[in-house]
Amino acid sequence: MSIEKEIARSLLQIKAIKLNPANPFTWASGWHSPIYCDNRKILSYPTVRKQVYRAFAQVIGQKYPEAQLVAGVATGAIAHGVLAAEELGKPFIYVRSAPKSHGLTNQVEGEFSPGSKVVVVEDLVSTGGSSLHAVEALREAGCEVLGMVAIFTYGFAQAQENFARSGVALDTLSNYSVMIDLAMEQGHVEASELEALKEWRQNPANWKI
């Protein structure tokens, strides 16, 4: 079984991914969605937690052997990033969504030097907006961002365009297409719901049941 399918199976098993096309979830953006992904749940399951950070370490080690730092995106990817950095024996920093309003007013927290080669760890990629905001903060701080790794992506065309425009390579441990196929195999969704799940990803901002 591929790592994409293994991770998808784990996320479905621990209900980090919930599918409910008949009663959609509402995201903070106001979008209606047949899926909700909460990767914070991974931290409560030691076996899955280890599966994720070891997979991250493998991808980073193979694709970015020159990486000097691992950076996590606050708050969801901090723990996963720390664990991956520990597995790799590398320093860790993290990126706030905005600079602190007091103290040192840092947005990037931790010890790093200008020119440091960094791989960014993210838990979930939707449109890519917040993820790429973290990349820009690192670049402004003087870091060289080699790429980003994430646990899961919905695979929106908008995200692909945003990452391409920003010149950021994205690798994910699993993705929506693999997860939907597995969900069908395992009976998490009915065949009659499959079309709605596919339609949502094509136009998530305007999707309705």
N, C-alpha and C positions, 0 to 999 in steps of 0.2 A: 504494500500500500504506500502511495506517495505521501510525502510530508504534508502536502496540502489537504489530502483526504484524512490523514491521521488527526491533524489539528481540527479540521471541521467536525470530525466525529466526536472529539473531546468537547468542543464548544457546545455541540448539540446535547451531548450526554449530561453535562453539568448545568444545562439550561442557561449558559452565558448567551446563547442565541435562542430567541423565542420567535416563533412564526405564527402569525394569526391573521391571515388575509381577510377573514370575515369580520373581524373587529380590530381595525388598524390601530397602531400606536400613534401618538402625536409627538414629534420631536420638538426640541427647543426652538428650532427654526420655524415651527408651524407646519412643516411638512407632515402629511399622513403617510404612514409606512406599515407594510405587512410584517416587518421584521424589526426586532430590537436586539441590539448587540451590547452586552455589558461585560466587557473583559475584566472588570474588577473582580468578578466572581472567581476567576482563575486563581487568584491569590489564596483562596480558601481551600483549594484542592492541591495538596503537595505533589501528587503524581503529574497532574496537568501543568502545574506551575513549573516543574522541572522540565517537562517536555518542551514547554515554550522557551525557557531561557537557554536550554541546550541547543534548540533549533536556531535561536537568534545567534548564539555564539558560533555555531557552525557556518551560518551564512556570512557573518561578519568576518570570521577567520579566513574563509575561502575567497570571498569577493574583495575584501578590503584588508589585506594583510599589513598594509602600511598604516592602518588606523592607530592613532596615539591615544584617543579618548573616545568614550561612549557618552552620548548625551541623551537624556530622557526628556520627553515633553511632559510638562506638568498638566494635570496631576496623574492622569491615568497610566502613563508609561514610566513614571519614576521607579517604581518597584521592579518592573520587568527589566528596565535598563540597568539598574544596580546589579541584579542577579546575572545578567548577561556579561556585564563588566567584570564581575567577580569570577565568572567561569573563564573569561579570557585573561584575567590578571591585568586588567587595564584600569586607569583612573576613570572616574565618573563625574559628570556635571549634569545640571538640569536647567531647563529653560522655562521661566514663568510665562504666563499669557501676556503679562505686562510688567514693566518695571515696578519695583516696590515704591510705595509713596513715602517711605521714610528710611532712615538709616543710610545705607550706601546706595539706595535706589537701583539695585542690580536687577537685571532681567535674566542674565545668565549667572547661575550660582555654582560656585566651586572654583578650583584652582586650574587655570589654563594659561597658555602663553599665546601671543599673536602668532598666527601661522600654524597653530595646532591642527592636525588632520583629524576630523571628527566624523563618526557615524552616528546618525540620529535614530533613536528608538521611539516608535509610536505604537499605541495600542490599537487604534482604529483609524482608517482613512475613509472619509465620506467624500466631500467635495475637495478636500485637501487644503482648505483655507487656513485653518488653525495650525496644521502641520507645517505648511510653508511659511507661516508667520514666525514659527520657531526657527526655521532655517535662516530666515532673514536676520533674526536677532543674533544668531551665531555668526553670520557673515559680518554683520555690523560690529561685532565684538572682536573681529579679526581672525576668526577661525576659518579653516578651509573645510567645507562640508563635502565629504566624499559621496554620501548617499544616505538614504533612509531605509530602515527596515520596520515593518509593522506586522502585527498579528493578523489583521483581517482588513480586507477592503471590499466595498460594495461594487467596485469596478465601474463607477460612473464615468462616462465620457468626459464630463467636466473636470473630474480629477485628473484624468490622463492628460488633458490639455494644459491644466494648471501646472502639473509637474514638468511637462515638456517645456513650457514657457519659462519656468524658473531654472531649467537646467539641472534638475534633481532626479537622480535614478532612484526608483522605488522598488523594493523587493518585499513581498508579503508572504507570510507563512501559509495563509489560506485565503480564499476569496469566495465571493458570492456564487459564482457559477459552479464551483466544486461542491460547495455546501448544499445548494439546491438539489443537485443530482443525488447527493448522499441522503438528503432529507427525504427524497422520493423513495429511494431504495429501502430506507429504514422505517417508512410509514409515518414520518413526522408531518407530512402534508399529503393531501389527496391529489389525484391526477387532475381533478376539476379545478384545483386551486393554482395549478402550475402556470397557467396563462397569466393570471393576475400578478403572480410573483415576477414573471418575466417583463410584463408591461410596466410595472412599477420602476424597475431599474432603468428603463429606457427614458422615462420622463417623471422622475420622482417628485419634482416641485409641483406638478399639476395632477398627480395620480389620485384617483378616487375609486372607491369600490362601486 
